[in-house]
C-alpha cells in the first residue's frame, strides 16, 4: 500500500473541522471525535496534544510556510469575503498566477497555509469570454491546444445540457 493521508496538527479538531468541512467542502471519511478526523481525498486533522504524545515531543512548529492545502472553487470571491470577514490572516489577497488562475492564500486557525484557487475550467471560460484564442489560452496556461479545445467542447456541451 502507498500514500494514504496528509495530517495537519491542530489545537482544536472541532473548530478546524468546521472550517474544512463547512467552508471548504471536505467530506468526512472517518471521525474519531476530538482526537482526529479524516476527510475523503486524504486530508486528516489530529489534535495537537494527541500528536505530541504520539511522537514524544511538544516541539510542534507553527507557520512553517512549507506546505499549502489546496482547494479549487468556481467562485473564489464570495469565499474570500467570508474568510476576510471571519478575521483569518491573509498570506495574500486574490491575485493572478502566471498561468492565469486567480488564487488567494490564508492561514487557518493553526497557521497552515490554505490555498483557494479558481477552478481551471472557470479560468478557461474567463479567458474565452475575454476574447483570448485557444492558442493564446494554451500558451498562457501550459495546456496543449488539443486539451484546451476538448475542455471547451465539454464545457459547451454541459452548458447546453443545463438549458434543456
Rosetta blueprint (number, residue, H / E / L):
1 X L
2 X L
3 X L
4 X L
5 X L
6 X E
7 X E
8 X E
9 X E
10 X E
11 X L
12 X L
13 X H
14 X H
15 X H
16 X H
17 X H
18 X H
19 X H
20 X H
21 X H
22 X H
23 X H
24 X L
25 X L
26 X L
27 X L
28 X E
29 X E
30 X E
31 X E
32 X L
33 X L
34 X L
35 X L
36 X E
37 X E
38 X E
39 X E
40 X L
41 X L
42 X L
43 X E
44 X E
45 X E
46 X E
47 X E
48 X H
49 X H
50 X H
51 X H
52 X H
53 X H
54 X H
55 X H
56 X L
57 X L
58 X L
59 X L
60 X L
61 X L
62 X L
63 X L
64 X L
65 X L
66 X L
67 X L
68 X E
69 X E
70 X E
71 X E
72 X E
73 X E
74 X L
75 X L
76 X H
77 X H
78 X H
79 X H
80 X H
81 X H
82 X H
83 X H
84 X H
85 X H
86 X L
87 X L
88 X L
89 X L
90 X E
91 X E
92 X E
93 X E
94 X E
95 X E
96 X E
97 X L
98 X L
99 X L
100 X L
101 X L
102 X E
103 X E
104 X E
105 X E
106 X E
107 X E
108 X L
109 X L
110 X L
111 X L
112 X L
113 X E
114 X E
115 X E
116 X E
117 X E
118 X E
119 X L
120 X H
121 X H
122 X H
123 X H
124 X H
125 X H
126 X H
127 X H
128 X H
129 X H
130 X L
131 X L
132 X L
133 X L
134 X H
135 X H
136 X H
137 X H
138 X H
139 X H
140 X H
141 X H
142 X L
143 X L
144 X L
145 X H
146 X H
147 X H
148 X H
149 X H
150 X H
151 X H
152 X H
153 X H
154 X H
155 X H
156 X H
157 X H
158 X H
159 X H
160 X H
161 X H
162 X H
163 X L
164 X L
